[in-house]
Amino acid sequence: MAAVKTKLGRIPCDCCGHPVVLKENEAGTLTVSCDECDVSAFAKKGTAAATKWRAKLPAQAPESVPKAPAPAPAAPAPVEQPKAPKKPATPFDPLGFLNKGKAA
């Protein structure tokens, strides 16, 4: 089964200038495929090529830009757990005498 790709818009082909569809997969990889010159290419997320292709996308109209979700409520402060009492040294701990009398 093929992975789902999102169509981001049309950009000019890097080779011939013909408008091609810019698609993005779930991992953020961008792909283009030109029908005129048979060039196909991809750009991993965060690379210079991906940045260049995204810059070529036409600006979206303000009404079509999705609004950012409301910020999530702040997480409660973590509760400090009391430290467990130190276990006594056993005869199977050959270096246990080094920690004798020291706080954990």
Secondary structure, 3 states (H helix, E strand, C coil): CCCCCEEEEEEECCCCCCEEEEEECCCCCEEEECCCCCCEEEECCCCHHHHHHHHHCCCCCHHHCCCCCCCCCCCCCCCCCCCCCCCCCCCCCCCHHHHCCCCC
